[in-house]
Amino acid sequence: MSDPLVSVLLPCRNGARTLGLALRSILDQSFNDFEILLVNDGSTDNSLEVVRSFCDSRIRILGDETGRGLSFRLNEGVKLARGQYIARMDADDVSFPERFAKQVSFLDANPEVSLLGCRAVVFRDSGDVVGLLPFSRDHAMLCARPWRNIPLPHPSWMGRRHWFEAHPYRMPEVPRAEDQELLLRSYPDSCYACLDEVLLGYRQGNFQLKRTLLARGALLSAQLGIFSRRREWQYFVSALMMSSVKIVVDCLAALPGSEKLFFFRMSDPVDPEVVESLQNRLSRLDGAG
C-alpha cells in the first residue's frame, strides 16, 4: 500500500466514553487519504475494544499498557507516521466533514506554512454550545502576544511532518500545556496559520480549579524559561502579570455560581448554522455507534 497523505495522531487514555464519536467524525471526512494512529497511553477502560470495533484498515493501534504521558505518546506517533502531513485530534472532540480537505488544500497552496489550525466551537457533554475559542488568522497575529498565549487549538492542528520531526514535544512533559510550550519554543523559525472557518467541535468539561492551576503553573514556568533564554524581558514581566490575573479569575470562578468567569474567553457568538451543524452532527454520529 502507498503511504497516506495525512497521518492523524489520536492519543487516548481511558477515553472510551467519547472515543467512538471522535473516530466516526474522522472516518466520515470527505477527504479519505489518511491513516489514524490511535496512540494508547495505558488505558484501563475498554478504549481498545472501542477502536477494534471499527474494523477499518486505516486505523493503527500504537502504545502499550504503560502511562507515559501525552508528549511521549505524540513524539512516538510522529516517529511512526507515514503521511506527508500530520494532523492532531483528541479522543473527546469532533471534526467536521470538510476539515481535512480544507486543511490539506491550504497547506498544498501555501508551502511556507508549517502548522495550520482552524476555528473551534466549544460544546459541553450535553451538546449545548458555549461559544468559540479565541481566533487569529496569520502568524503575526497568532504570535503577537506570546506572553498570553498562541490561540491555535491543539486538536485542530495539521502540519508538515518535517516540522513535527524538527520540533518534538518537550520531555519531561509540560503538563496540560505541552502544545503552548511547543508553539512558544518554535514560533521564531516557523509559520503558523489558522483557517477562519469552524471545522472542529471542542468538548469542554466542567471547570476544575486544581487542574486549571496546574496548567497555569506549567505554562508560566515554560514561558519564563523561554523568554529568559531569549532575553525577552518585557515578555517575561508580561507573562508574570497575565498569569497573576488569570489565577485570580480562576479562584473567583471556583466560587459557587461563578463558573461562567472561566468560560468568558469562549463567549464569542456562534453562527446559528454552526450550532445546528454541530448538534446534528453530534446526534448523527452518536446514533451511528
Residue pairs with C-beta under 8 A, 6 or more apart in sequence:
3 82
3 83
3 84
4 33
4 34
4 35
4 58
4 82
4 83
5 33
5 34
5 83
5 84
5 85
5 104
6 31
6 33
6 34
6 35
6 83
6 84
6 85
6 86
6 87
6 100
6 104
6 158
7 34
7 35
7 37
7 77
7 81
7 82
7 83
7 85
7 86
7 87
7 161
8 26
8 34
8 35
8 36
8 37
8 86
8 87
8 88
8 89
9 37
9 39
9 74
9 77
9 78
9 81
9 86
9 87
9 88
9 89
10 22
10 23
10 26
10 36
10 37
10 38
10 39
10 89
10 90
10 91
11 39
11 41
11 63
11 70
11 73
11 74
11 77
11 90
11 91
12 19
12 38
12 39
12 40
12 41
12 43
12 47
12 51
12 91
13 40
13 41
13 42
13 43
13 47
13 67
14 43
14 44
14 45
14 47
15 22
15 43
15 45
15 47
15 91
15 92
16 43
16 45
16 46
16 47
16 49
16 50
17 92
18 91
18 92
18 203
19 47
19 50
19 51
19 91
19 92
20 50
20 53
20 289
21 94
21 282
21 285
21 286
21 289
22 89
22 90
22 91
22 92
22 93
22 94
22 95
23 36
23 38
23 50
23 51
23 54
23 59
24 285
24 288
24 289
25 93
25 94
25 95
25 96
25 201
25 281
25 285
26 34
26 36
26 89
26 95
27 36
27 54
27 56
27 58
28 97
28 285
29 95
29 97
29 98
29 99
29 100
29 101
30 97
30 98
30 100
30 101
31 98
31 100
31 101
31 104
34 58
34 83
34 87
34 100
35 58
35 59
35 60
35 81
35 82
35 83
36 56
36 58
36 59
36 60
37 60
37 62
37 77
37 80
37 81
38 51
38 59
38 60
38 61
38 62
38 63
39 62
39 63
39 73
39 74
39 76
39 77
40 47
40 48
40 61
40 62
40 63
40 64
40 65
41 63
41 66
41 67
41 68
41 69
41 70
41 72
41 73
42 63
42 64
42 65
42 66
42 67
42 68
47 91
48 61
51 59
51 61
52 61
60 80
62 73
62 76
62 77
62 80
63 73
63 76
68 76
69 173
70 169
70 173
70 178
71 169
71 170
71 171
71 173
71 174
71 178
72 169
72 171
72 173
74 88
74 169
74 178
75 168
75 169
75 171
77 86
78 86
78 161
78 164
78 165
78 168
81 161
81 164
83 161
84 160
84 161
85 103
85 104
85 107
85 158
85 159
85 160
85 161
86 157
86 158
86 159
86 160
86 161
86 164
87 100
87 103
87 157
87 158
88 154
88 155
88 156
88 157
88 158
89 95
89 155
90 154
90 155
90 203
92 203
93 155
93 200
93 201
93 202
93 203
94 200
94 201
94 203
94 278
94 281
94 282
94 285
95 199
95 200
95 201
96 198
96 199
96 200
96 201
96 277
96 278
96 281
98 199
99 118
99 156
99 199
99 200
100 158
102 118
102 195
102 197
102 199
103 116
103 118
103 158
103 195
103 199
104 158
106 113
106 116
106 193
106 195
107 113
107 116
107 158
107 159
107 160
110 193
112 191
113 191
113 192
113 193
114 159
114 160
114 163
114 186
114 190
114 191
114 192
115 152
115 157
115 158
115 159
115 160
115 163
115 190
115 191
115 192
115 193
116 157
116 158
116 159
116 192
116 193
116 194
116 195
117 152
117 153
117 156
117 157
117 158
117 192
117 193
117 194
117 195
118 153
118 156
118 194
118 195
118 197
118 198
118 199
118 200
119 132
119 133
119 135
119 156
119 194
119 195
119 196
119 197
119 198
119 199
119 200
120 132
120 133
120 153
120 155
120 156
120 198
120 199
120 200
120 201
120 202
121 129
121 131
121 132
121 133
121 198
121 200
121 201
121 202
121 270
121 274
121 275
121 278
122 129
122 130
122 131
122 132
122 133
122 202
122 203
122 204
122 263
122 266
123 129
123 130
123 201
123 202
123 203
123 204
123 278
123 282
124 130
124 203
124 204
125 203
125 205
127 278
127 279
127 282
127 283
129 270
129 275
129 278
129 279
130 204
130 263
130 266
130 267
131 263
131 266
131 267
131 268
131 269
131 270
132 198
132 266
132 268
132 269
132 270
133 151
133 153
133 202
133 265
133 266
134 151
134 265
134 268
135 151
135 194
135 196
135 268
136 142
136 144
136 151
136 194
137 193
137 194
137 196
138 192
138 193
138 194
139 187
139 190
139 191
139 192
139 193
142 150
142 151
142 152
142 187
142 192
142 193
142 194
143 150
143 187
143 192
145 238
146 184
146 187
146 223
146 235
147 223
147 227
147 235
147 236
147 238
147 239
147 242
148 238
148 239
148 242
149 180
149 219
150 180
150 183
150 184
150 187
150 192
151 194
152 179
152 183
152 192
152 194
153 200
153 202
154 179
155 200
155 202
156 194
156 199
156 200
157 179
163 186
163 190
167 182
167 185
167 186
167 190
169 178
169 181
169 182
170 178
170 181
170 182
170 185
170 222
174 180
174 181
174 218
174 219
174 221
174 222
175 214
175 215
175 218
176 211
176 214
176 215
176 218
177 215
177 218
177 219
177 222
180 219
180 222
181 218
181 219
181 222
181 226
183 192
184 222
184 223
184 226
185 226
198 270
198 271
198 274
201 278
201 281
201 282
204 263
204 266
206 259
207 253
207 254
207 259
207 262
207 263
209 250
209 251
209 253
209 254
212 250
212 262
213 247
213 250
216 243
216 246
216 247
216 250
219 243
220 239
220 240
220 243
223 235
223 236
223 239
223 243
224 236
224 239
224 240
227 233
227 235
227 236
227 239
228 236
249 261
249 262
250 262
252 258
252 261
253 259
253 260
253 261
253 262
